[in-house]
Amino acid sequence: MASAELQGKYQKLAQEYSKLRAQNQVLKKGVVDEQANSAALKEQLKMKDQSLRKLQQEMDSLTFRNLQLAKRVELLQDELALSEPRGKKNKKSGESSSQLSQEQKSVFDEDLQKKIEENERLHIQFFEADEQHKHVEAELRSRLATLEMEAAQHQAVVDGLTRKYMETIEKLQNDKAKLEVKSQTLEKEAKECRLRTEECQLQLKNLHEDLSGRLEESLSIITEKVPFNDTKYSQYNALNVPLHNRRHQLKMRDIAGQALAFVQDLVTALLNFHTYTEQRIQIFPIDSAIDTISPLNQKFSQYLHENASYVRPLEEGMLHLFESITEDTVTVLETTVKLKTFSEHLTSYICFLRKILPYQLKSLEEECESSLCTSALRARNLELSQDMKKMTAVFEKLQTYIGLLALPSTEPDGLLRTNYSSVLTNVGAALHGFHDVMKDISKHYSQKAAIEHELPTATQKLITTNDCILSSVVALTNGAGKIASFFSNNVDYFIASLSYGPKTASGFISPLSAECMLQYKKKAAAYMKALRKPLLESVPYEEALANRRVLLSSTESREGLAQQVQQSLEKISKLEQEKEHWMLEAQLAKIKLEKENQRFADKLRSTSSGQGLGLAQENPTGANATGQEETSARAALEPAHSTSLVPDVESREDLIKNHYMARIMELTSQLQLADSKSVHFYAECRALSKRLALAEKSKEALTEEMKVAGQNISRLQDELTTTKRSYEDQLSMMSDHLCSMNETLSKQREEIDTLKMSSKGNSKKNKSR
């Protein structure tokens, strides 16, 4: 499949490439043609420019000729003007000359007229040629601009197609490289898969041989040793103690604890609802403090007064169920005997609801028949009566499913195991229906309370009681929502935990077998507890870790000290050898120095006998004062200034020896200190490497713990989101309630303002009267 898809892809890309190549050839040909046209137009433009230059030159020459002729005409006119007065003086003598001048003048005039006409004709030709040249030049320039624009566009298209072509080629090359790499990896994986399949086949063959041998051995052992198989029959298998799942028991106890808290909240809300309903009957529509209420409401109030005896057992039954789920028991439907007690208490409460439902409906009808009841209030009362019927029906439905869940612990044939999951799903649906009914009751009762608060006869006691009933209804709604969401979140776990029981069977058959199993489980636990011997007191884990680290560090430090001592002994032996060597060198140097001093002293005695003695008497004090400050090098450099060197040879020799010995001791101590530090650092590095290995191990353990903690955090975040949603629902309902209360308060304020205005008007009228 992959090769066929790749081939199809390559064919498509080849077709696109051929199309682009053909288009590229056409565009190249068009660009070449346009370039040839533009070159021809440029040649034509060049020729026109040359002709224009020739015409311009001819025009210039003609202009120059015209100027020459004009100057000649002027000269002739001047000559004519000069010749006219002369002609007047000698008319007689110059008749012949005048005739000659007239003839010349007529010739000049004709010649001038011809030149003028020729000049005019040339001017017209030049002007026409100039206009034609300008027109042709403009046309050629516009055509050249269009051709250049078209050439640029064609070049841009060619560049775009070339770029696209290059990108396509690059993409195809990249795809080809990727596909080659992928094919290589696939070939490698195929080879690995072949090797793995061969290995798996070998392992499967070995396992088959091993299992066949074990099976034969097990069958022989079973036929020889086992008298009968108790797991073969479900009656006997139900008596076997299943594996203890402590996590399952803790989870079930946690779930039961959450359910107990929700039931306690629900019981508190039901008690408040029934109690405040009883108080409301006593004050509306007739206040019992002013007048007697109807016998129907009296009976209804009497029944409501007994609500605690029906509601409290629900909490007690759930508490007993929670206490029955411990870590040592096996919690399945067959072993939860206390669920039957809770079901019976719920049945008694439903009988109470059925008993008070007709009175509650009649009481609402009586409120509707009252003169104070408006049409809106009557509609709310009808809606509430329907909601109360729905509430009783939902409780009956919930009791039916809980009674079915309680059957496996009392009557094994009452409910088949295959129906457990459907019953649990229906319980969740019934709880969601209860939540929806309570939301409707809360909505309709809040509207009813808002309408009643607007009545002129509404007392503060009625308003307070309505608010209390509304708060209890809101609490009921929130409690129902919490229980519904809680059951929906855990229904999958309930369904999955139904398989918890004896192995290789469908579960416990009867409550009696489950009870016997629990007794056997207790006996087995007691027997194992008796077998377990008390362990001696051990060191706590944290203390043991600390002691281990101290032990490791002390062991490492001991090893390091041993190595350091060994190295120190070796260095001491080396230093002793070096000391002997340097002592021999010092003795040789001392002998050489004595010889040199003796030779120098002899030389001094021979050269300066008298002066040397005088200077030797003056300089001992100065040499002793300066001997401690000057070094051997300075004494060697200034022999002429200290002629008393012979008496101070031994002191200077001691100084040099002491100086070198002190320097050797200092270097030796520094070397020993550096060696001890290096050994110490080596020991510390070894200890740190071991600690690093321990830290890596602890880091791996901590990463595992962090993963578990992350999973717990994600689970807690999910729980937080569910609780947040429930709280948001509560807040939205409270906000709606507050809005309704604000509306009622605003209406009451308006009524108070109107009453104040009316009272002010009445007071003004009374004053005016």
Sequence and secondary structure as in RCSB ss.txt:
>XXXX:A:sequence
MASAELQGKYQKLAQEYSKLRAQNQVLKKGVVDEQANSAALKEQLKMKDQSLRKLQQEMDSLTFRNLQLAKRVEL
LQDELALSEPRGKKNKKSGESSSQLSQEQKSVFDEDLQKKIEENERLHIQFFEADEQHKHVEAELRSRLATLEME
AAQHQAVVDGLTRKYMETIEKLQNDKAKLEVKSQTLEKEAKECRLRTEECQLQLKNLHEDLSGRLEESLSIITEK
VPFNDTKYSQYNALNVPLHNRRHQLKMRDIAGQALAFVQDLVTALLNFHTYTEQRIQIFPIDSAIDTISPLNQKF
SQYLHENASYVRPLEEGMLHLFESITEDTVTVLETTVKLKTFSEHLTSYICFLRKILPYQLKSLEEECESSLCTS
ALRARNLELSQDMKKMTAVFEKLQTYIGLLALPSTEPDGLLRTNYSSVLTNVGAALHGFHDVMKDISKHYSQKAA
IEHELPTATQKLITTNDCILSSVVALTNGAGKIASFFSNNVDYFIASLSYGPKTASGFISPLSAECMLQYKKKAA
AYMKALRKPLLESVPYEEALANRRVLLSSTESREGLAQQVQQSLEKISKLEQEKEHWMLEAQLAKIKLEKENQRF
ADKLRSTSSGQGLGLAQENPTGANATGQEETSARAALEPAHSTSLVPDVESREDLIKNHYMARIMELTSQLQLAD
SKSVHFYAECRALSKRLALAEKSKEALTEEMKVAGQNISRLQDELTTTKRSYEDQLSMMSDHLCSMNETLSKQRE
EIDTLKMSSKGNSKKNKSR
>XXXX:A:secstr
 HHHHHHHHHHHHHHHHHHHHHHHHHHHHHHHHHHHHHHHHHHHHHHHHHHHHHHHHHHHHHHHHHHHHHHHHHH
HHHHHHHHHHHHHHTTTTTHHHHHHHHHHHHHHHHHHHHHHHHHHHHHHHHHHHHHHHHHHHHHHHHHHHHHHHH
HHHHHHHHHHHHHHHHHHHHHHHHHHHHHHHHHHHHHHHHHHHHHHHHHHHHHHHHHHHHHHHHHHHHHHHHHHH
 S  TTSSHHHHTTS     HHHHHHHHHHHHHHHHHHHHHHHHHHHHHHHHHHHHHHSSS TTTS   HHHHHH
HHHHTTHHHHHHHHHHHHHHHHHH  SSS  STTT THHHHHHHHHHHHHHHHHHHHHHHHHHHHHHHHSTT  H
HHHHHHHHHHHHHHHHHHHHHHHHHHHHHHHGGGT TTSS GGGHHHHHHHHHHHHHHHHHHHHHHHHHHHHHHH
HHHTSTT  HHHHHHHHHHHHHHHHHHHHHHHHHHHHHHHHHHHHHGGG SSTTSSS   HHHHHHHHHHHHHHH
HHHHHH         HHHHHHHHHHHHHHHHHHHHHHHHHHHHHHHHHHHHHHHHHHHHHHHHHHHHHHHHHHHH
HHHHHHH SHHHHHHHHHSHHHHHHHTTTS HHHHHH TTT TTTTTTHHHHHHHHHHHHHHHHHHHHHHHHHHH
HHHHHHHHHHHHHHHHHHHHHHHHHHHHHHHHHHHHHHHHHHHHHHHHHHHHHHHHHHHHHHHHHHHHHHHHHHH
HHHHHHHHHHHHHHHHHH 
